[in-house]
């Protein structure tokens, strides 16, 4: 049975670290690209929610008042 010596272990760890750095950079780039799209979608969501609040607080009571006074 072959024994793994320290040089082999060190080489494997170094290769693992280099692979991890490369993959980490790719993941970071993709996250940065995706984050802009998510922020854009959240902006639209906030606009829709704000519009619904305005309708519920201002428009709906006026419409109900107008209907009941006729």
N, C-alpha and C positions, 0 to 999 in steps of 0.2 A: 504494500500500500504506500502510495506517495504521500510524503508529508509536505504541507505547505509551509514554506519558510516566510520570514518577515518581509523579504524583498517582494515576493509574490503578493502578499497581503497589502503591502504599501502601494504596489502598482494597481491593484484592483480598487483600492480606496481612492486613489488619485483619479482613475478613470471614472469612477462613480461621481466624484465631485465635479469633474469637467462636464460629464453628461448632465448632471443636475443643474449646473450653471447655464448650459445651453437651453435646456428645457425651461428653466425658470425665466430666461429672457423672452422666449417665445410665448409663454403663458402671460407674462407681464405685458407684452405688446398687444396680445389679443384682448386682454382685460381692458387696457387703455382704449382700444378701438371700440369695444362693446360698451364701455361705460358712457361714451358720448351718445350712443343710441338710447340707452336706458334713461339717461338724463332727459333726452328729448321726449321720450314717451311719458316720463313723469311730469314734464312740463305740460303736455297736453292733458294729462289726467287732472292736474291741478286746475287748469282752465275750465274743464268740464264740471268739476266739483264746484268751483266758484260760480259758474253760471247757474247750476242747480240751486245753490244757496240763494242767489239773487231771485230766482223764480219763486222759490218757496217762501222767502221772507217778504218780497215786495209785490210781485205780480199776482201770485195766487190769492193773497188776501184782498187785493183790489178787485180782482175778477169776482170773487165770492161776494164782496160788498156790493158790487154793481148788479149781480144777479139777484141778491136778496132785496135790493131797494126797488126793483121793478115791479 
